[in-house]
Amino acid sequence: MCTTYDREHLGFDSSTQCVVINSSISANMWNKIDCLSDHEFICKYATTQVSTTLINGLSSSTVATKATTGHASPATTTVYFSHGYTQLCSDQVKAQEQSGNHVAQNDSSCYVLFQSPDEWSPARDFCNNSSGHMLTINSLKEQVFVGDFLIHYGIRRGVWLGLNDLDMEGNFTWVTGESVTFTDWYSHPDEDVMNNIHDCVEMLPAQAGVWRSTMCSKQGSVSALHVVVCEYDAIKPIVNAIIG
């Protein structure tokens, strides 16, 4: 058992049977005190834990990390998807639940999963017109969270990402203009024999959330309807400091 008692407060004393952590001095050491004394307190609550094992992307609940070669690298991560937690989402975003859509919040982003699939450009415009943007993923943590969010609500078909190379073939960029700092390709678009018409990107929840370049709109008899997720900025929490 790990403890960090202040040495001056060790030993048996029947009048000091409770413990506080002193954050102002003594490097957050623990002190034994009278249980009837007044102090601030913190309540701890359990979250829904989702353990995700990442080994070659074999499980539907996994997300494979990939090097630039496109090969999956074994890894293990744990994420916390708290069903229904939308405290930091705006009222406009939370109101989407009343329309039968699903909302989730993770770090500084809120996500709305819409029920009607669409082509890429209409999906982009829809998200923009609702003061958000198409789904962007910038880290393994976010990839795992979004993947679990989609699987939780039974989404197994392709989901649009805001990644595309419409402006320059082979140069994939996010619709937001942010840097591409993370990717999870099933196979790199350069290896796609149809890369000249596969200018948009879908995420595949049923295949461990890997990404695949695909058509942005219908070509002949081939449909290009995919699930739409819009992303919104979460409200920055106000932190009240207690000084005294």
N, C-alpha and C positions, 0 to 999 in steps of 0.2 A: 504494500500500500504506500502511495506517495503522499507525503505531507510536507508543508513548508512552515512549520511553527517558528515563531521568533523564539530564540533560545531563552530569553528572559521570561517567557510565559509557559515554559514547560513545567511539568510536575503536577502533583495532585493538590487540588484546592476545591473543596466542596461548594464554595460560593461562586466558582467560575466554571460552569458546565456547558456553556455554549461557545461557539467559535465565530469570529468575524474575520474578514480579510481586510487589511488596512492598506488601501490604495494610495494614501497620501504620503506615507513614510514607510521605511523598512522594506522597500522593494516588494510590496504586495504580500508580506508575511502574514501568517495566521496568528490571531491572538485569542486566548481564552478569556471570556468575560462573563458577567452576570447575565443570565437569561432574561431578566426583567428589564434590562436596559434597552433604550430605543435606538434603532438603527434602520437605515434604508435596507430594502430587501429586493431580491430578484427571483421571479418565478421561472421555472424551467419546464418546458413542454416537449412532448415527444413529436417527432416528425415522421412522415412516411418514408422509410428508407428503401431505396431501390439499388441493389448491388448489381453492377454491370460488369461482366467479365469480357474482355476484349481479346479474343484469340482467333485471328484469321476471319473474323466476321461471320462465324458459323451460326450464331444464335439470333433469333428475331429480336431479342432485347439487347443486342450488342451493337456497338459502333466501332468499326475498325479504324485504327490510326494508320496512316500510310506515309511512307517516305516518298521522295520525288520519283522513285522508280515505279510507284503505283502498287507496291507490294505491301500487304498488311503487316504491321509489327505487333507482336503480342504485348498486351498491356492490360492493366486492371484499374478501374476507377469506380468510385461510388458517388452517386448523385442523389439528390433529394427532390422528388417531385411531390409537392404538397397539393393534392387535389382541391381545387376551389380557392386557392390562395390568390387573391387579386387586390390585396389591400393597397398596393402602390400604383394601381392602374387608375386612369382617369375615369370619371363618371361616364364619359362618352364610350370608353372601351368596355367598362363593366356592363353598360346597357345592352351590349351585343348578346349577352346571355339570355335576355328576355326574348330575343328573336330566334332562340334555339341554337345559337352558335356557342362555341366553347372558348373560354378565356383562361389564360395562365400567365403568371408573372415569374420572371427569373432575373435576378440581379437588376440591371437598369432597363430591362425590356419587358413589355407585355405582348402577348401573342393572341390573336383571334383566329380560330379555325373555322372557316366558313363551310357551309354544307354543300353549296353548289359549285361543281368543277367548272373551269373556264380555260380558254387559251391564254398564252403568256401575256400578250400585250393588254388585253382587257383586264386581266388580273392585276397587272402593274398599275394601270390607270385607276382601277377601283381602289387599290390600297392608297395611292397618292391622294385621291379625292376624299378619302376618309381621314386625312391628316396623318397617315402612316406611310409605310413602304413595304414592298415585298420582303419576304423572309430572307435575312442575311445571317450567316453563321460564321463567327470569328474565332472560335476556340473549340477544343475537344469537349470542355464542360458544357458549352451551349449546344453542341451537337448531340450529346447524350441526353440533355434535358428535353430538347425538342423531339428527339426520337421517342423517348418515353411518353411524352405528351401525346404524340400522334398514336402510338400503339395503345395507350390507355383508352382512347376513344375509338378504337377499332379501325384506324386508318392504315390500310395496307397498300393502296394504289399510290402512284406517283404524286408527289407534292412539289409545286413550283418553288424554286429558289430565285432570288433576284440576281443571279449570276448569268452572264451572257457574253457572247463575242460578236454581237450584231454590228458594232462599229468597226472592228478589225478582226479578221479571221485569225483564230488562235490566241487572241488576247482577251482573256476572260476578265470582266470587271463587274463590280457590284453596282446595282442601280443607285445606291446612295453615294457612290464615289469613294467610299472608304477602301483602304488597302485590303488586298486579298492576303490574309495572314494564316488561313487554315483551309485545307481542302480534304475531301475524302472520296476521291474518284474510285469507282468500280474498275474502270480502265481509263487511262488518260485520253482526253479527246483527240490527241495526236494519233492515237492508235485506231480511231474510228474511221472506217472507210467512207462514211457518209458525213464527215465533219463539215463539209461545205454547206449542208442544209441543217445540221444539228447545231443550232446557234444558241439554244437555251438549255437550262439545266434543271433536272428534277432530282428530288431526294426520294429514295425507295425505302420506306419504313419496314416493309416485309423482308428486305434483304440487308438488315442491320443498318439501315439508314444511309447506305452508300449513295454517291452522286453519279449521275449519268447525263451526258449531253444528249439532247433530243430536239425534235422539231418544235418550233415556237407556235405553229399553227397547223391546221389541217392541210395535208398534202394528198390530193387525190381522194382515195377512200380511207386513208389512214387518219384517224382522229388524233387530236392533240389536246384533249381535255384533261386537266389535272386539278388536284385539290389546291385550294388557295388558302395560304396563311399570311395575314398581314401583321407586321410588327410595329409597335408603338413605343415611344419613350415612356418609361415609368416616371411617376412623380418622385422627385428627390425628397427623402424624408427630412423633417426638421428635428434636429437633435437638441434637446434642452439639457444644458449642463447644470448640475447642482454644485454650487460652490459654498463651502462652509466647513 
